[in-house]
């Protein structure tokens, strides 16, 4: 029985330990520090299920998600970071930009930006 994610999403549990982080800044950092192999594995597991995840989560209020559903939503937010690496940059970090960078997000969107 799954304890980390809602029923039906157990196959995504191996990604929780690394990709389930509470802020957009941390998600970007995870992408920047991961290998392309790890990013691609996460992307390949999540991308085909994105629509299914959104349909499942639509039945809940975003500011009152149960923990397993909140974890699934944070994985979906992390997919956006992985997609940038896979679909746009072809590498974990934005080309020709310093890392770590000096930009700090002071007031991210809520409830999962932050």
Buried (B, 14 or more C-beta within 10 A) or exposed (E): EEEBBBEEBEEBBEBBEEBBBEBBBBBBBBBBEBEBEBBBBBBEBBBEBEEEBEEBBEEEEEEEBEEBBBBBBBBBBBBBBBBBBBEEBEEBBBEEEEEEEEEEEEEEEEEBBE
